[in-house]
């Protein structure tokens, strides 16, 4: 009922398949080498303030959490406790780096230690009590990273204007104006302030917010070392995958014996830059769903070769300029772009009884498609009632949802479609009436009445909208 | 040395799996019908016309297997209908633990997901086929099921022919939904004494 009677904030919308998670850690005794255990994508925001992009390793940490019967936040907290003196850090988890930053600074300001999540009750309360001091401090730091010409001068002007306006309005905190549209902020105070405001109080759902983190946020990664690479020039051009595969296997094993590539270190992605017979260069990026150990699979390198072959096929299909036949390759460079260092033995990731978890990780790395895993979200709309399992950070109370799902079908249409005219449908059985999210952009409907309908020997799940139009939304498998 | 560690890992994992010879559904009528349940290490073939709500029957087996063991076994559902997606809330409401359940969409499961079938991670596999699996595919699946002691469900979107069989499936069952009577029927074609049962649809 809580979700029906109150208008949920945008933060509580479920995430799409592309899940972004950022962690901000404020600590004086943590170094880059420590934080690289969690992810290779680390940014030093300010002295003692680190931003970590966990997106690339999220599935891996979720599996680790599940293996230990923990939530993601508990697992990360355990690891941070181990790396730092217990609780001498302030950390925040959110789907956007800016929100994670603000939250961590508020934690530091309040003197709370440990890790909190933006989605949790404490995180939401802290976000609602954001102070102007912290916000301006964060904005000034942001502008330093902004590559736009005269960004600081522009910002100072806009800042003065906004501070004067807030004084006149006696606005004590940014949250008091959180419902102000970004367009109005932009009109009154300028584009730079508006974009910072939009990140703080997003007008889009988490899915879009997480995606824009990559494009609008001035991410400047700390590079631990030069990427590992090896080159090969073939004696003769080849288009035979068996020959290419054999050479690739050799190159992967050559990488394993490089001094700078430590045993136990795991790779997250590979770049295979090939040169074709016509001197065209093609970059083939190979991503691993979980950190993968080349040393462990030496010398056969089955997993890496499988993923490279999938990426190769995908790239060939996408390239319009390459002939339909397999291209002739003359040389290449194989490069390991991101790695995760070996975890300390004392952390005992996955534990001794971990054979099945390790096998699952290896298996997911060998497939050319993701295995779908879901968590339930506390939302009444069918398409919003679930999210990828990677987005689960805390334990959720799902007790209200079980009855709701009992009469719903096992399968949903990816996109509801209008009920076709023509054949008759019968046995209309009313199932539920729910409110549509009419306040969201692009949604005009207010209510949905769901029916279980028999049509041409198929049991469909159909809803009738406020205009009386019927849409097929699911099928009882 | 590495091979030794690998074997030790596999043996440790297998030793920790509960030794069960049958996979029951948890529904007395169906379990009696199947003489206790389905056998591990075998491929079972089900004729479940699409869109009749019959896949709930398979969920009984999955939910029961997750409840029985201290450590739930990994379950995979392979579906081939690309225009559909699973509705996790409905699966959860029918008693499944989503943490131990994975889904994957594949038009040609055996061809597209070969490493998956060669692995023993998933103890229960459900292949919701749209009619593309061949006899060779079934032979491969039966072999893998026997090797890894998995329970593999092959769901066909049509009624199974009693004349034209599948030598690789040890158990073959047809199910159908009589909308007029509002009852579900199940008929054994192979694997047990041929017989038929029925129950009200609302029991699903």
Interface residues (C-beta under 8 A of the other chain):
Chain A: X66 X296 X306 X353 X355 X356 X358 X359 X360 X362 X363 X366 X367 X368 X369 X370 X371 X372 X373 X374 X375 X376 X382 X385 X386 X389 X398 X401 X402 X403 X404 X405 X406 X408 X409 X410 X411 X412 X413 X414 X427 X454 X457 X458 X459 X460 X474 X475 X476 X477
Chain B: X2 X9 X10 X12 X13 X16 X49 X50 X51 X52 X53 X54 X55 X56 X59 X74 X76 X79 X81 X83 X84 X85 X86 X87 X88 X89 X90 X91 X92 X93 X94 X98 X99 X101 X102 X103 X104 X105 X106 X112 X113 X115 X116 X119 X120 X121 X128 X177 X179
